[in-house]
Amino acid sequence: MDKNDIKQKAKETAEKIARLLADKQNTNIITIDVSEKSNVTDYFVLSTAKSQTNAKTVCEYIQETLEAEGIFATRIEGEKVGNWIVMDYTTVIVHIFHESEREMYKLERLWVEPDESNVTRYMGVK
């Protein structure tokens, strides 16, 4: 698999995760292509959960759905508390925030281009 194939697969995975987040009523869902800025991953997926319980539930939903397709997270952090869950799928890193954490950290401001050319917004956007 060449670099373009890997990036295309990462994009498809990020889009799938965004749809799964929308299935569980997360809001402000965006994917950010960071492949030109990061050596760590190709895409970030960010969303806002309605509650800590919702964050934990959607984390489990994503994990179970992707595992059924043979896609496994290399690590998951924060799922016990649910304020900010990070799911690392190597080429895609998922951030599920409780609203207060999303507002406090404003992670997207570090990665979004001024013209938002590297951002895709999904259902549930505020």
C-alpha positions as CSV (number, residue, x, y, z in Angstrom):
1,M,0.0,0.0,0.0
2,D,1.5,3.3,-1.0
3,K,1.2,6.7,0.8
4,N,-1.8,7.8,-1.2
5,D,-3.7,4.5,-0.5
6,I,-3.0,4.9,3.2
7,K,-4.2,8.5,3.2
8,Q,-7.4,7.5,1.3
9,K,-8.1,4.7,3.8
10,A,-7.5,7.1,6.7
11,K,-10.0,9.6,5.1
12,E,-12.6,6.8,4.8
13,T,-12.1,5.8,8.4
14,A,-12.3,9.4,9.6
15,E,-15.6,9.8,7.7
16,K,-17.0,6.6,9.1
17,I,-16.1,7.7,12.6
18,A,-17.8,11.0,12.0
19,R,-21.0,9.2,10.9
20,L,-20.8,7.0,14.0
21,L,-20.5,10.1,16.2
22,A,-23.6,11.6,14.5
23,D,-25.5,8.3,15.1
24,K,-25.1,8.9,18.9
25,Q,-26.1,12.6,18.8
26,N,-22.7,14.1,19.1
27,T,-22.5,17.7,17.8
28,N,-19.9,20.0,16.2
29,I,-18.3,17.0,14.4
30,I,-15.4,17.9,12.2
31,T,-12.5,16.0,10.6
32,I,-9.3,17.8,10.1
33,D,-6.7,16.7,7.6
34,V,-3.4,17.1,9.4
35,S,-1.3,15.0,7.1
36,E,0.8,17.9,5.9
37,K,1.4,19.2,9.5
38,S,1.9,16.0,11.6
39,N,4.1,13.0,11.5
40,V,1.8,11.3,14.0
41,T,-1.5,10.9,12.1
42,D,-3.3,11.9,9.0
43,Y,-6.7,12.9,10.4
44,F,-8.2,14.2,13.6
45,V,-11.9,13.7,14.3
46,L,-13.4,16.0,16.9
47,S,-16.9,16.0,18.4
48,T,-18.8,17.3,21.4
49,A,-20.8,14.8,23.5
50,K,-23.9,15.8,25.4
51,S,-22.6,14.3,28.7
52,Q,-19.9,12.2,30.1
53,T,-22.2,9.2,29.8
54,N,-22.8,10.0,26.1
55,A,-19.0,10.3,25.6
56,K,-18.4,6.9,27.1
57,T,-21.3,5.3,25.1
58,V,-20.1,6.7,21.8
59,C,-16.6,5.6,22.5
60,E,-17.8,2.0,23.1
61,Y,-20.0,2.2,20.0
62,I,-17.1,3.3,17.8
63,Q,-14.8,0.7,19.2
64,E,-17.2,-2.1,18.8
65,T,-18.3,-1.1,15.3
66,L,-14.7,-0.7,14.0
67,E,-13.5,-3.9,15.7
68,A,-16.3,-5.8,13.9
69,E,-14.6,-4.5,10.7
70,G,-11.1,-5.5,11.8
71,I,-10.1,-2.0,12.7
72,F,-8.6,-1.7,16.2
73,A,-7.5,1.2,18.3
74,T,-3.9,1.2,19.4
75,R,-4.9,3.0,22.6
76,I,-7.9,4.7,24.2
77,E,-7.6,7.2,27.0
78,G,-10.1,9.1,29.2
79,E,-13.0,6.6,28.8
80,K,-13.4,6.1,32.5
81,V,-14.2,9.8,33.2
82,G,-15.6,10.9,29.8
83,N,-14.6,14.5,29.8
84,W,-12.1,14.1,26.9
85,I,-11.7,10.7,25.3
86,V,-8.9,10.1,22.9
87,M,-9.1,7.1,20.6
88,D,-5.9,6.4,18.6
89,Y,-6.4,4.5,15.3
90,T,-2.9,5.4,14.1
91,T,-3.9,7.3,10.9
92,V,-7.0,8.7,12.6
93,I,-7.1,10.1,16.2
94,V,-10.6,10.7,17.6
95,H,-11.3,13.3,20.3
96,I,-14.6,13.1,22.0
97,F,-15.1,16.1,24.3
98,H,-17.6,17.1,26.9
99,E,-18.7,20.6,26.0
100,S,-16.7,22.4,28.7
101,E,-13.5,20.7,27.7
102,R,-14.0,21.4,24.0
103,E,-14.5,25.1,24.8
104,M,-11.5,25.2,27.2
105,Y,-8.9,23.5,25.0
106,K,-10.1,24.6,21.5
107,L,-7.9,22.0,20.0
108,E,-9.1,22.7,16.4
109,R,-7.5,26.2,16.5
110,L,-4.1,24.5,16.5
111,W,-4.8,22.5,13.3
112,V,-7.4,24.2,11.2
113,E,-6.1,26.3,8.2
114,P,-7.4,29.9,8.2
115,D,-9.5,29.1,5.1
116,E,-10.7,25.8,6.7
117,S,-9.6,23.9,3.5
118,N,-8.5,21.0,5.6
119,V,-11.8,20.7,7.6
120,T,-15.0,18.8,6.8
121,R,-18.0,19.5,9.0
122,Y,-20.7,16.9,9.7
123,M,-24.3,16.7,10.9
124,G,-24.9,18.2,14.3
125,V,-22.7,21.2,13.8
126,K,-23.6,24.0,16.1
